[in-house]
Amino acid sequence: AIAIVKGDPEVYVDIFGNIGDATYWASAPLSATNQTLRRKSTVLSGVTVDLDNDAGFPTLATEWDSYVIDTVADLGTHSIGASSPVSGYQDLAVSSNIARVSGLDPETEYSYRVRAENIGDTSDNSNTIIVTTTASTAGTGANTTIGGAATTVLLPVISSYSNNNVVLDPATSSNDDFAVSVSTITGGIRYSFVTTNNSAFNGSYTLNHNGLGYIPGTLLYRLGGETFSSSNYSSTATQTSVTISGLSRNRGTFEIDLLQATQSLGVPIVTISVAGDTITLNWDAIDGATSYRIEAADSPEGTFSSLGTTANLTFSHSSLTRKFYKVYALN
């Protein structure tokens, strides 16, 4: 065996073979005798632990390439494969022990290492870890973990579309698993999201729908049986961006519907109660409404003036004279 060591006390930098084991090492077609061995370019760190004598030389098969004896080409050099840093992550400083890396290619090998630092010192590099990203998974976004950064969920395109991917940027910083799916519905397209932390539904969404064929006229979102309408979104025929806020309760699947037609709102049915000089109006929620405008006049044929708008289902004000009221649902 051959070992490279450093320091006092000595620590191993790299080990070839197995110290104290005189066995003839071989892992067909590789052998540690009568061959030229060259380290693979994908190996970015040495073997730093001396294994038990009966463990053999397991990295012979995984870290070395073999050539006929006395092959001298490229001996004395080691070309490291895939050594270009991923943009934005070279010497990236983070304040926790978790760092999410986005923008990676599927089914691609990457390596990473970490250093600790404080105001006065920086440690040596950690051991280098080699990982391979998984394939893009069709179906439901495959329990994609999202937290702290915008993340693209790759979705299989549905019939007549060329891109249905979704970019999520939750307002939460926790790491939450999402399942995402997309389907056509009457008059539009629906994106469905499931997570164990429904607060993570709050945030920014970019919904790709290349193939929809029109600019959506209405955006509805739904959670726990309640439907809301949003006017705070921007759309083209191929993509819609929206920011969602105010969701908190754990109530199941979150859905976003993009509809072609501008949504028509129902008419509120209003009840009135009087206590002293305080008049209170109440009404039931109208599907798709985000707020309500209250108007009043001195007679049914008179000019109605706005008293204000509210997102609530009740409105009170003081009046010493008789009034006539109208309530309009808005989105």
N, C-alpha and C positions, 0 to 999 in steps of 0.2 A: 504494500500500500504506500501511497504518497500523500503527505499532509502538508498544507501550508498553514502556518500559525502566526499569530502576532500578539504583542503585548506581554505584560508581566503582572499577574499570571497569564500564561498563554491561553489563547482561545483559537479555535479552528476557524480558518477562513474558507478552506475547501479541502475535501478528502476524496482521493481517488482510491477505490477499493474498500477494504475493511481492515482496519488496524488490528494486528494480532491474529488474523485469519489467513492461513497459508493456502487456502483452498484455491483450486483452479477455477476462476470465475468465467462463466459463459452464459449467454442468453441468446440462443440462436436467432439470427446468424452472427451475432456479435460474440467476440471472445477477447479476453484480456491478454492473450498470447498470440504471437505470430500474425498480428494485424496492426494496421495503423488506425488509431481512434482519434476522432476530432469532435470537440464539443459542439452540440447543436447551437445554432444562432439564437434559438428561442430561450436558451438558458441564461438567466440574468443574475443569478446568485449562486454561491457555492454550497456544497454540502457541509454543514457546520456541526453535525452531531455524529459522533462515532457510534455506530450500531453495535449490538451484541454480535459476538463472533459467528453465531449460527445464522445471522440474518443475511449473510452473503453480500452482494453488491447490487442492490435493486435498481440503482440509478444508471447502471450500465445500459439497460435496454431503453430507458426513457430519455437520457440526456446525451447520448453519444451516437455518432455515425461511424461506420466502419468502412475501411478501404483495404486494398491489398497491401501486404507488408512492404515497408520502405517507400510508401507514397509520401512525398514531402510537400506537395502543393498546399499552400495556405497554412502550413504549420507555423506556429508562432504568432498567429493573428486570431482574432475572434470577432467576427462581424455580428453585431447584435441586431436581430430582426425587430421591426415595428418599434423603433426607438424614438420616433418623433412624438413630442408631447402632444396630448390632446389640448386643443386650443382652450385657453382659459383656466387650465388646471396645473400648469407648471408653477411651482412654488406658491400654490394657493394656500392662504392662511384661513383657518376656520377656528371657531372658538369652542367646538364640541368634539366628541369622538365619533361623529357621523358626518360624512360628506357625500352628497348625492351627485353623481356624474351623469349629465344628460348629453344627448347628441351623439351617442355611440351607434355604431353599425351592428346589425344583428349578425350572429354566428361569426364573430370576429374576436381574435385573441388580443387581450390588453394586459398590461402589467402596471402595478402601482407600488409605491413605497411611501413611508410616512416619516416625518421628523417631528420631534417635540421641541418647543422653544419657549423661552421666557424673555423677560426684558434684557437679560444679560448673556444668554447662551442659546445655542442651537445644538441638538443632539446629532449623532451620526444617523445615517439612513437606517430605517428598519430593513428587515429582510424583504426581498422583492416577491410579490405575490402575482401569479399569472392566472387570469380568469378568462373564460370565453363566454361572450354574451349568448343568450338563447335566441332561437329563431323567432321571427315575428309570428305571433299566434293569432290564428283566425278565430272568430266567434265573438268573444265578449271582452276583449282586452286582457284576458287571462290574469285576473287579480293583480293588476299593475299597482305597485306601491308608489304613492305620490306624497310628497311633503316638502315644503320649503322652496320649491322651484317649479316653473312651468314645465309640464311633461306632456309629450305627444303620445297618445294612445293610438296604435295602428289598428284599424278595423278593416275587415274585408268589405269590399264594395258591394252594395246591393245592386240589383238589376237596373240597368240604364245609367248608373253612376260611375264615375272614374275616381272619386276620392271621397271617403266618408270619415277620415281621421279626425280625432278630437284633441285639442290642446287644453289641458286643465291646469289652472294655477290656483289651488285652494288658498283661502285667506288664512287657514291654520298652518302651523309649522310642524305639526306632528306627522309621523309616517303612517299613512292610512292606505289600506288595500281598497282598490276600486275594481268593480266589474262594469264594463261599458258595452252597450250594444246599440244598434241603430236599425230602424225598420220604417217602412212606408206606412202611412195612415191615410184615410180618406181626406183629400185636400191638402196633403203636406207630408212631412217627415218627422219622425220622433227619435230622440236620443234618450236612452235610459241609463241611469247610474245607480249603483248599489255600493254602499260602504258601511262599515261598522260605526263610523263616527259621522253623524249627519251634520255636525257643525262644519265638516269639511266640504259640504255641498256649497257653502258660501265661497265665492271667489269669481275668477274670470274664466270664461269658456270661449273657445274659438271652435266653431262647428263647420266642418267642410262638407259641402253638398254639391260638388261639381257634377252636374247632370240634372239638377232640380228644374232648371229651365225658366225660372222666374225669381224675382226678388220677393222674399217673404213679406206679406202684409201684416201678419200678426205673429207675435211670440207669446206663447203661454207656457207656464211652468207649474208643476204639480207635485205635491208631497203630502202623504197622509190623507188623501181624499179631498184636499183643498186645492183649488185652481186659482192661479194668479196670472195677471197680464203684465207685461213689461213694455214700457215705451223707451227704456234706456238700452237700446241695442242698435247696432249698425249692421247692415246687410248689403251684400251684392248677390248676384245670381249664383255664385259659387261658394260663398263663405259668410257666416254670421258670427258676430262677436257680441257677448253680453256679460254683464257683471251681476251676480246674484248676491243678495244679502238678506239678513233677518231670519234665516232658517236655523233651528236649534234642536227641536225635539226629534227623538228617534222614531221615525214613522215610516220606514220602508223605502221603496224605490222612488227616486227623484227622476222626473221626466221633463224634458223640454220639447215642445211641439213648435214647429215652424209651419205656418199655414199660408196658403196663397192669398186668400181673401182677407180684407180688413174685417175684423170681428165686429159684429153688431151687438150692442149691449142691451140687456133687458131694462125694463122700467121699474124703479124702486116703488114698492108699496109702502106708504108712510102712515104711521100712527102718531097722534099728537096727544101730549099730556100737559096739564097746566098746574103749577104750584105757585100761588102768589103771582108775582109778575114774571116768573120764569117759565118759558115755553120750551118743551123738550120734544124733539122729533126722533123717531126710531124707525128703522127699516131693516129688511133682510139683505144679506149679501147678494150681489149680482155677479154671476160667473164672468170672469175676465176683467172686472173693474178693479182699478188700483186706487181710486179715490172717488169722492162724491162732492158735487157743488150744490150748495144750498142757496136758493133765491127766495125773496119775499116781496110782496106788494100789498097795498092797502085795500085792493079790491081784485076780484078774479080777472077783470079786464084791464087792470092798471099795469103800469110798467114794473116789471120784476127786476130787482137789483140783487146783486150777489151779497150774501152775508159771509161767505167764506167757503173753503174746501176742507175736507177732512178724510182721512183714511179709515176712520171709525164708522160704526153703524149707528151712531147717535150724535145729536147736535143740540145744544141748549143756548138760549140767549134770553135777554130780558126785554120785555115790551109791555107798555101800559095800554096799548091800543090793539085792536083786533088786526091780525095779519093773515094773509094767504101765502102758502108756501109751495115751492117746487123743489124736488131733489133730482139731480141728474147723475147718472153713473158715468165715470170717466176712465179712460186708459191712455 
